[in-house]
Amino acid sequence: MRLGIFSWFIVTALLTAGLVRLGLWQVDRAHQKQAAYARYLAHQRLPPVPLQDVARAPIEELNGRAVTLAGRYAADLQVLLDNQSHRGLPGYLVLTPFALKSGETVLINRGWLPMGRSRNQVAIERPPAGDVTLRGTVAGAPARGLLLRGAEQVETLPGGVRRVQYVDYDMLTRVVGTPLLHYLVLLDPQAPGGYVREWTPPGSDEYRHWSYAVQWFAMAAAVLILFMAFAVRGGRRAAAG
């Protein structure tokens, strides 16, 4: 059954509205990323602060803040965050619990570790033992990707290593056995006991959302142009017939 011009108009209007809405959503995401990046830069200009003094502050007030930490690693427990790539290579982020002298426990992101030949054999160096003082940057957990069935499970590997698909602080609290602060600390690139640490500032990829927005708006414009061409052609046929 052939659609009439009015039916095509309704279809075009709905499709165009949907594409424009997707474009506006990307614009909003870009603005959010801009604000996050601005907050990060503002926090980066502040001097380092002992984490124990601000440990209970919300992540919005701490994201990007340089901190110092006094305490010790829980060296017998390592958490691997799966599906993390670096320069196109697969690997993990190594998260290690760190007990502050003030009593709180935070996960230290020690950096990116490449995947070995086998997913069941991962060689992880133990962090420095005993009381240490670290420097790092407060950060939120990496964004969750597409989660498949069973992603909530915690895999147990040899050597006290746990592997997870995403960071869930309540779940990891049960694994670690003590309450965790709800953010990570990115280990300073100069600190010992870490892996690849080329940290990306939050919100610095805002250009990606502007690019997506332009694509959605261009598609909306293309749909309108096609409809107008179809309508003009149909009108000419009707006049000729």
Stockholm file with secondary structure:
# STOCKHOLM 1.0

chainA/1-241         MRLGIFSWFIVTALLTAGLVRLGLWQVDRAHQKQAAYARYLAHQRLPPVPLQDVARAPIEELNGRAVTLAGRYAADLQVLLDNQSHRGLPGYLVLTPFALKSGETVLINRGWLPMGRSRNQVAIERPPAGDVTLRGTVAGAPARGLLLRGAEQVETLPGGVRRVQYVDYDMLTRVVGTPLLHYLVLLDPQAPGGYVREWTPPGSDEYRHWSYAVQWFAMAAAVLILFMAFAVRGGRRAAAG
#=GR chainA/1-241 SS CCCCHHHHHHHHHHHHHHHHHHHHHHHHHHHHHHHHHHHHHHHHTSCCEEHHHHTTSCHHHHTTCEEEEEEEECTTCEEEEEEEEETTEEEEEEEEEEEETTSCEEEEEEEEEECCSCTTCCCCCCCCCSSEEEEEEEECCCCCCCCCTTTTCCEEETTTEEEESSCCHHHHHHHHTSCEEEEEEEECTTSSSCCBCCCCCTTTTHHHHHHHHHHHHHHHHHHHHHHHHHHHHHHHHHHHC
#=GC SS_cons         CCCCHHHHHHHHHHHHHHHHHHHHHHHHHHHHHHHHHHHHHHHHTSCCEEHHHHTTSCHHHHTTCEEEEEEEECTTCEEEEEEEEETTEEEEEEEEEEEETTSCEEEEEEEEEECCSCTTCCCCCCCCCSSEEEEEEEECCCCCCCCCTTTTCCEEETTTEEEESSCCHHHHHHHHTSCEEEEEEEECTTSSSCCBCCCCCTTTTHHHHHHHHHHHHHHHHHHHHHHHHHHHHHHHHHHHC
//
